[in-house]
Amino acid sequence: MSIFRRPDYRSDTTEFIDALKGQHPELEAQQREGRALLWDKQINRKDQQEFKEGSVAQKPYVYQTQA
C-alpha cells in the first residue's frame, strides 16, 4: 500500500443510505417488491408486434396544415 493513498471517499448521501438500511433491514425487500410491481413484467411479444404493426406513420411535420 502506498503511503500517499487517501482513504476511499464516501459521500454524506451514501452514509445516510447505509445507516438507513442498517436501521431498517426490510427496506431493500420492500424496494424489490415495488420494482416487481411496476417494472418486472413478462412481455407478450405477439401483442407487442400487433401493436407495432397497427401504428400509423407520423408525418414529418405534424403542424403542417393541409393545403
C-alpha positions as CSV (number, residue, x, y, z in Angstrom):
1,M,0.0,0.0,0.0
2,S,1.3,3.4,-0.9
3,I,1.9,6.0,1.8
4,F,0.2,8.6,-0.4
5,R,-3.0,6.7,-0.8
6,R,-6.0,8.5,0.6
7,P,-8.9,6.8,2.3
8,D,-11.9,6.0,0.0
9,Y,-14.3,8.8,-0.2
10,R,-17.9,8.2,1.0
11,S,-20.4,10.9,0.4
12,D,-22.9,12.0,3.0
13,T,-25.7,10.5,0.9
14,T,-24.0,7.1,0.8
15,E,-23.5,7.2,4.5
16,F,-27.1,8.2,5.1
17,I,-28.4,5.3,2.9
18,D,-26.2,2.8,4.6
19,A,-27.4,4.0,8.0
20,L,-31.0,3.8,6.9
21,K,-30.6,0.3,5.6
22,G,-28.9,-0.7,8.9
23,Q,-31.8,0.7,10.9
24,H,-34.4,-0.8,8.6
25,P,-33.2,-4.1,7.1
26,E,-36.6,-4.8,5.5
27,L,-36.3,-1.7,3.3
28,E,-34.4,-3.4,0.5
29,A,-37.0,-6.2,0.3
30,Q,-39.8,-3.6,0.1
31,Q,-37.9,-1.8,-2.7
32,R,-37.7,-5.1,-4.7
33,E,-41.4,-5.7,-4.2
34,G,-42.2,-2.3,-5.5
35,R,-40.0,-2.7,-8.5
36,A,-41.6,-6.1,-9.3
37,L,-45.0,-4.5,-9.1
38,L,-44.2,-1.8,-11.6
39,W,-41.3,-2.9,-13.8
40,D,-40.5,-6.6,-13.8
41,K,-43.3,-7.8,-16.1
42,Q,-43.4,-10.5,-18.7
43,I,-43.8,-9.1,-22.2
44,N,-46.2,-10.7,-24.6
45,R,-44.3,-10.5,-27.9
46,K,-47.3,-11.2,-30.1
47,D,-49.3,-8.3,-28.6
48,Q,-46.3,-6.1,-28.9
49,Q,-45.8,-7.0,-32.6
50,E,-49.5,-6.4,-33.3
51,F,-49.4,-3.0,-31.6
52,K,-46.3,-2.0,-33.7
53,E,-47.9,-3.2,-36.9
54,G,-51.1,-1.2,-36.1
55,S,-49.4,2.1,-35.6
56,V,-49.7,4.9,-38.2
57,A,-46.6,6.6,-39.5
58,Q,-46.3,10.2,-38.4
59,K,-45.9,13.0,-40.9
60,P,-42.5,14.7,-40.9
61,Y,-44.0,18.0,-39.7
62,V,-47.2,17.4,-37.7
63,Y,-48.2,21.0,-37.5
64,Q,-48.4,21.5,-41.3
65,T,-51.9,22.5,-42.4
66,Q,-53.5,20.6,-45.2
67,A,-53.4,22.8,-48.4
